[in-house]
């Protein structure tokens, strides 16, 4: 079991999976922040909703 876990972690690090997910998460939050600032009303709520929904989708597919 430990060998399988180590193999998965080493493969993910080698493939730069974690760096890619962090980069995409940063991009998602930046876009959500921008769209929230562009909203006429309830911009903060829109930012949180967009970031939360897209963040969940990113974690599920990543």
Secondary structure in CASP SS format (residue, H / E / C, confidence):
PFRMAT SS
TARGET T0000
AUTHOR 0000-0000-0000
METHOD secondary structure of the structure
MODEL  1
X C 1.00
X H 1.00
X H 1.00
X H 1.00
X H 1.00
X H 1.00
X H 1.00
X H 1.00
X H 1.00
X H 1.00
X H 1.00
X H 1.00
X H 1.00
X H 1.00
X C 1.00
X C 1.00
X H 1.00
X H 1.00
X H 1.00
X H 1.00
X H 1.00
X H 1.00
X H 1.00
X H 1.00
X H 1.00
X H 1.00
X H 1.00
X H 1.00
X H 1.00
X H 1.00
X H 1.00
X H 1.00
X H 1.00
X H 1.00
X H 1.00
X H 1.00
X H 1.00
X H 1.00
X C 1.00
X C 1.00
X C 1.00
X C 1.00
X H 1.00
X H 1.00
X H 1.00
X H 1.00
X H 1.00
X H 1.00
X H 1.00
X H 1.00
X H 1.00
X H 1.00
X H 1.00
X H 1.00
X H 1.00
X H 1.00
X H 1.00
X H 1.00
X H 1.00
X H 1.00
X H 1.00
X C 1.00
END
